[in-house]
Amino acid sequence: MNNNKKTKKKRHNGEGSIRQKPNGRYEVRISGRDMETGKSTRISKYADTLDEAVDIQHALSVAMVQTPQYLQNNTTVGEWLDNWLTTYMQHTLKQSTYKSYETYVRKHFKPSLGTIKLKELTPRTLQIFYNYKQEQENLSPKTISNLNMCLHKALAQAQSEGLILSNPSGSVSLPPLIKPHIEVLTREQQARLVQASYQFRYGVFVRMTLVTGLRLGEVVGLRWCDIDFYTNMLHVNQTLNRLQRYDDDEADSKTEIVTQTPKSQNSIRSIPMLPELVMDLQNWRTVQMQDAAAMGTSYFDSGLIATQENGLYVEPRLMREYYQKMLAAANLPNYNFHALRHTFATRAMEQGMDAKTLSILLGHYSVGFTLDTYAHVLTDQKWTAMQTMANMYNMEPPLRQPIQFF
């Protein structure tokens, strides 16, 4: 090979180039890209001969390819979480879930971890962070679990893009979850509440919840088109809740009423209506017609079942206020509205409904979750079931026989 001939050898994009300088030496250039700034970066080496330059170019090309992308990236945890929220989460999550994630990032992760480089975040750092949240800020085990679930999703995306080698959130020790206390009305309390509910405009919806197990958002989001009086079936297709706006930067400001699909795919379900509920709804339809006649052109036909006198929706807060008034009228403690759903499930299991059917009616994601949630009901059922086994075994001791020696 003629080393004295001026040569400029170009390579394909990413492979670099070789060119001879006026002094006769060869310059090897390898180009790459800074993933944080988007700007190109270049490495230059020099050789005395073209063959040596080719060897250097090959070595640099391999090194450039083998250099992990995460080592070139200086994105901080806060920058990545902001990017992850807007790019991957905002247009795929329900508004309520997105606002929860946004709050976790803004109130918890960014103040403590935001300035750490993503590639330098370790399980130990996260463990110290979660320990602090539990011990100093008294966050519940459930909240800490939710925080880590959110962070795990964000870091999994970073890992899939080559920004980190592993996901540190999977190597932390979280506090054990405490099973929440389930509030259930006794049969006597339930009867008193039903009687008191007839004194109130929205009593029909308390009675509805006691015989369907609907969530509050499902109750106030129910429409007349979701009711089939021919088959006496109630179809859960949407919920109505007051949520923070997507574009709200403050934790406790600017909310809006949002109708959206139910909590999960399993929550989209159909529930048979008992005759008493069918009659209740037909009577309530008459009340709505009277409202419309009284309001005239000022009446707004929303298509919803739970409505105020002017036809507008009944938001969850208003329904809760009326529910508390019913509890007071029945001289009952301040059970939360969700206790009505728990009461329905408890009564269903007490009456012998199988767990699979109950799980479907409640819209749970698994039968196991239903059984675990309402395990308190099974104690009495286990005693009853064991009594049916009493006559299956002959437990009479045998007549005493003399001991025989062989």
N, C-alpha and C positions, 0 to 999 in steps of 0.2 A: 504494500500500500504506500502511495506517495504521500509522505507527511509534510512535504514542503508546499504542496498545492493548497491554495486558500480554499477552504471548504466550509459550506454552511449547510448543515444537515437538519432538516425540520422533521418533527415527529407529529403524530396525531395529537389532538387536544387531550391534555392530561398526561401525555408521555414526556413532555418537555422538548427541548431543542438543544442543538450543539452548533456553535459558530466559532470561527477562528478570529482571534483578535489581531490588531495590527502588529503586535509584538510576537506573533507566531503561536502563542498559546491558545488553547481551546477553552471556551466557556460553556459550561453545561447549566441550563436553566430548567427548573421544574416548577410549574405553576399549580396552585391550589386555590381554595376559597375559604375565607373565614366565615364560618356558619353563623356567627353572632352578628357581624356587621354586613355580611354579604359582599365584602370587598375581596378582591383577589390578593393572594399572597405568593411570593416567589422565593425560591432557594437557588443560589448560584454557587457553582464549584468550578475550579480551573484544573486543567490537565496539560501535560507537555506534548502528548501525542493524541491522535484521533482515536486510536484503539483504547487508550486509557480513558478518554472522554466518554466513549461508548459504555465502558464498564461502569464508570461513575454514574452515567445517566440511568443505566439499568438498576443499580443499587438504590439510587434516589427515588426512582419510580416505584420500586417495591416498598421502600420505606414510607413513601407518601400514601400508598394504597393501604399499607398495614397500620398506619397511625390511626387509632380509634377516633371516630368523630367526636366522642365525648371529651377527649383531651383537648380538642380544638375549640370547644364550646365554653364560654364564660357566662352563660345565662344564669341569672340568680333564681332561687326558688320562687320569689315573688313575681318575677317577670314571667316565668314559665306558667305559674298558676293563673295569672291574668290572661295569658295567651290561650291556655287550655280552656278556660271558661268561655271566652268569646268565640274561639274557633271550633271547639268540639262539643260543648255542653249547651250553649244558649239556644241552639236551634234543634236540639234533640231531646231535651228534658222537659217535663211538665214545669209550668211556671213555679209551682210550689217547691219542687225539688231543686230547681235552678237557684231560687232565692236562698234556700238552705245552704247550698254549696257556696254561693257568693258570700254569704255571711260568715261561713267557716273561714274562707280565704281572707276576708277583710278584717275580721275581728280576732282571729286566732293565729292563723299561719303567718301572714305577712308581718305583723308586729314582732314576732319572736324569731321566725326563720327566714323572713323575706330577703335579707341581704346575703345569705349563704349561697355560694355557688352551687348550682344543681348537682354537679359532679362530685361535690365535697360533702353532700348530705349523707350522714351515716345513721345506722340503727341506734347507736348510742346517743347521738344528738336527739333523735326522735324520742327515745326512751326518757331522757331527761325532760324533754318538752311535755310529754304526757304525764310524767310524774308530777311536774309543777302544776299542770292544769287540774289534776286530781287533788293534790295536797294543799295548794295555795289558793286556787280559785274555786275549789269545791265543785268541780264539774262532775256530773254523775257518770258512772261506768257506761251507760247507754250513750251519752253525749260524746264521750271519748271514743267509743266504738264507732260512732257515726263520723267523727272527725277523721279517724284513721281509714275508714272505708272510702271517704271522699279523696283523701290524699293518695291512697293506694291506686285509685283509678287514674288520677292525674300522673302519677309516677309510672304507671304501667304504659301510658301513652308515650311518655318520654323515653322509656326503655325501648319500646317498639320502634322509635325513630332514631335509636342509636345515641341518644343524648346521655344515657347512663348505662352502666353495665348490668346492674341489678336493681331491684326495687327494695330499698331499705325498710319500707313500711311493713313488709312481710316478716320482718325479723324482730319485732318488738313484742313485749309482754304487756297485754292490756288487762285492766282490772276485770274480774269476773262480773258478768251481767247479773243484776239482781232482778228476779222475776217480779214484775209489777203486781201490786195488789188488785185483785178483781172485785169490784163493787157489784153486788147482786141484791136485788130486792127480795125479801121473803114473799111467800105467797100472800100472806096477810097484808103486807105493805103494798104489794102489787094491786090487790083488790081495792085498797083505799085510794091509791093514786088513780086508778081507772074511774072510780066514782067521782073523785074531785075533778077529773079532766073534763067532765061534761059541763062544768060551770064556765069554761074558758073557750074563747074563739078557736084557738089552735090545739084544743085537746085531742082532736081527731088524729093529729100527727104523733102524739105520745102513744095513743092506742095502736096506731099503725106500726110504730117501732117495736112495741111489745109483742106483736104477732108476726113480724117479718125480720127483725134484727138488722134493719137498715142503719147505716151510718148517718150522722146528722147532715153532712153535705149531700148525701144521696136523697134524703127526705126532702130537703128544700129544693133540690134540683130536679125532682120528679115532675114529668109533664103528663098531660092527659093522653097524649099519643103513646105513652109508655104503658097505659092501662088497657088491657083487653078484657072487656066485660063479657065477651062471648065465651072465652075459655077461662075467665076469672084468673088471669095471670098478670103479674106485675113485672115489668122489665126494667132493670137498672141499666141505663145507658149513659148517664152523665151525672156530674156532681156540680154543686154551686158553692163557692167559698169566697171569702174576702182575703185577697192575697196582696203582698207587696208587688209594685210594678217592676217589670224587668229593668227599667232604666233608673230605678231609685237607688241613689248612692247612700242614703241614710237608713239606719237600721229600723227606725220606728216612724216612718212617715210615708205619705202618699200610697194608699192602698186602693184596690179596685175589686169589684165583684167579677169573678171569673167562673164561667162554666167550662168544664173540661171532662174528658173521659174519666171513668172511675180510677181508683187507686192502682189497680193492676188489671191484667187481662182477665183473671179469674173473677174480678169484681163485676165484670159485665155478665149479668146473670138474669135468670127468670125465677120468680117466686110465686107459688100458688097462693091465692088469697082465700082466707076463710070467709064464710058467709057474712060474719059480723063486720069484717073490713069492707066487703063489697057494699053493704048497706051504709056503712059510715061514709064511704066515698060518694055514694049516690046522694046522700043527704048533704054532704059538703058541696057537691056540684050545685045544688039548689041554693045554698048560701052564696056562692059565687055569682049566680044569676041574679040574685037579689041585690048584691053589691053593684053589679053592672047597671041594673035598672036605676038604682039610687044615684049613681055617679053620672049617668048619661054619657055625654061625649068626653067627659074627663076620665072615663074608665079606660085602662090600658089592658088589652087582652094579650098577656104574655105567654099563654099556653101552659103556664106552670100550674101545679095543683096547689101548692102552698103560696097563697097570695094575701096581700093586705086588702083593705076595703077598696083601694083604687086600682087593684089588679096587678100592682107591682110585686116583685119577689119579696119573700120573707128571708132576710139574711140570717145566717146562723146565730149571730149575737142576739137578735130579737127573739128567735125561737127559744134560745136558752133562757132568756129573761122570763118568758111566759111559763116555761117548764119549771123554773124555780118558784114561781107563784103557785103552780099546781102542787108542788111538793109542800109548800107552806100550808096550803089549804087542806092537805091531807095529813098535816102534822108529822111530816117525815123529814129525815136529815137531808142535807144538801148533796144528794147524790149527783154526780155529773151525768150529762145526757147519755154518755156511752154506757152507763150502767144499765140502760134500757136494753141495749144490744146484748150485753152480758146476761141480763135476766132472761131474754128470749132463748139464748143458747142453753142456759142452765135448765130452764123448764123443758126444753126439747129433749135434753139428755135424760132428765128425770122421768120423762114420759116414755123413754125407750127408743128415741130416734137414733139410728145408727150414725156413727161418726162421719162416714163418707158423705151421706146425704146432708148432714148438718154443715159440713165443711163447704159443700157446694152452695147451700143456701146463704151462708155467711160471706162467700166470696173469698175464702182463705186460700193461700197458695199451696197448702198441703194438709192432708188429714192429720199428720203428725203434729202440726202446729195447733190444730183444733183440740186434739186430745191433750196436749201439753197445757194449753190455756185453760181448759175446763176440767183439769184433773181432779179438782175439789169435788166434782159431782160424782166421780166414779167410786168414792169410798162407800157410800150407801149402796150403790149398784153392785159392788163387789160382794157385800154381805148378802144381798138378796140373791145374787147369782149362786153363791156358795150354798145357800139353803136348798137350792134345787138339786144339789149333789148329795144331800144328806142320806138318801135312801139307796145310793148306788153301791155303798160299801158295807160289808158285814164286819163291823168293828167289835163284835162281841168276843170277849176273851175265850179261848178254848177251855174245855173242862180240864181240871188239873190231872195230869197223867204222872204215874210214877216214873222216876228217873231210871233209865235202863243203862247198864254198863255193858260194853262189848269187849 
